[in-house]
Amino acid sequence: MIKNFIDRAGWPRLIIALFLLGLFVAAPSVGVRIDTSLSDTLVRFGMNGVMVLAMIPMVQSGCGLNFGLPLGIIAGLLGATLSIELDVRGPLGFLTAMLLSMPIAAVLGYFYGQLLNRVKGDEMMIATYVGFSSVAFMCIAWLLLPYSSPTMIWGYGGSGLRTTISVGDYWIHVLSGFLSFRIGNLFVPTGMFLFFALMSFLVWLFMKSKTGTALTAVGSNPEFARASGVNVDRMRTISVILSTMLGAIGILVYEQSFGFIQLYMGPFYMAFPAVAAILIGGASVKKANIVNVIVGTILFQGILTMTPSVINSMIQTDMSEVIRIIVSNGMILYALTRVTKVRS
């Protein structure tokens, strides 16, 4: 029974989980509050869960991991800034941002999917270039787009958007504050969990549909799927569109919790933590499910939260950002070596 559990979970995930558990056990002895750290982990899970979920459609269709996630994030940023430009506040403002970002994400995802259909076999490399180049292009666009909201533009009567825009007066915590509760210092963002559960259910429902089954068949065996009458390129494009739309929703969930919209180079590296999380959760470049998303996001965000706090307290110095960069990039590097292992 134990051997079966180890085989199913995998030694890498067990080792990471034990390391995370060890950090929680060691935390009180170095003056780090467990309830506060657990709150941070829960909030980070809610903030990042949907962006990790965005990996599933492309993995299942055989397009690989979505390193072009910044394209979906850009669609979400456009929806968020347009919502503020229209001065829509509260839950309606968040809903408006989602509704505005969806068609943008669908259009971008369609052209992104068409490109990936022409580079079969090198999707992840090309997707990385697409993500980086789209962020660079938008650095110019954010300066030229005709926004006029004083909340967003540089200076009074200036032009171009600021690097960081606050959503404090618009739709901050519309999800994370919904039905949330505290037990001492432990904060549980119930609304974000419910929203993540809804998104997960919709993805699960789609993957069980006729289109989702065809999409999975394309990822498992494209030749068999083609012989069965499935349009392989169409299924792949649908998966890319869905992944891009989930990326747009994911960044909006992140922003309402974080409290700020980060433009320009903000989305540049956001695909890598999402990719690392789902791989750490047990996914491969050919197969992923919602359990991989949940386990991977908890492990990745938990390690990222706990390691700087515990090590800072142990060595009595403030190196939190340095430690966070080392841990984050270390886990990303581990995850990418798993990609190489699976592909070989």
Phi, psi and omega in degrees: 000312179296320180297319178297319179297317180295319180296321181286318182284321182090138180301319181303316181292323179295318180295316179296318180296319179294323177296317178296318178298320178298323178295318178295322179292321183283339186305310182300327184289342178248013174085017178261127182285129181292319183296320178294317180294320178295322176300314179299319179295317180296318179295316179297323177299312179297323181292322189257349187303315184291325178293326175289322177301330181297344180287331190301308185303315182290324177296315183294332181272358180088008179276356180082188181286141187277080175288350176269020180307327177305336177295316176292323178298320178299319177299319177295321178295321177295318177297319181294314181291325177293323178298318178291321178301323179279356178059043176263127188242166177072199180304326178295325177295318178295317178296320177298317178300319179294314182295325179286327183282334184298308178297326178296315179295322180296316180294312179298319179296325179297311181291325176297316178296320178299321178295314181295330177293339181266356181231041182305133182101336180237028187301315186292324178292314180294322180299323178298316178296320178299314180298312181295315184292326179293323177295318180296319179297318182290340175300325176283317184297321181298334178277336188256337183297141188279059174281153181225357182296126180297340177292333190249329188277159178289121174065177180278119179074012180278191179224159183086148183270151178291163178293318181233130182239128181279139174254017184303325181266005187241282183220039176293136175059027179293332176262310185294337178269351183284119180058019180288158179210162179238142170236096189068238177267001181275116180255130180244110181279076187305320183300318179294322178294318179296320179294317177298319178298320178296313179298319179296318179297318180295320177295315178300317180297317179296317182293338177271350180285174179299317179294317180296321177295318177296321179298316178294322178297322178298319179290326182283314183207089184299327180293317177296318180298318179296320179293335179275002178093012179274134176280101187299311182298323180294317179297318179297319179296319178299318180296321180292319178299314180296318179296319180294320179293321177294325176298320178295317178294320182300318181290330177292320176297318178299314184294318183295333177276317182291325178096356182220151170260124180254114183260193179055245185275004182306313183280359193306311184253014187289342178289327188294314176299324179293317177298313181298318183298313183289329177289318176297330178287354176112003179284164172237184179283356181240345185212132179208149177219178186292329177298319176301320180296312183295309182297313183296318181293319178297314181295313183296309182290327178295313177297318182295330180278314190281320187302309180300319182297311184292314182293321176303314182291328181289319184262002174055048176207162182262092176237029188301317183291320178297314181296319180298318179295316180297313182293314181299309181292328177297315179292324177296318178297317177300315182297320180291329175292331175294324177300313180299319181297316181293319183292328179284000000 
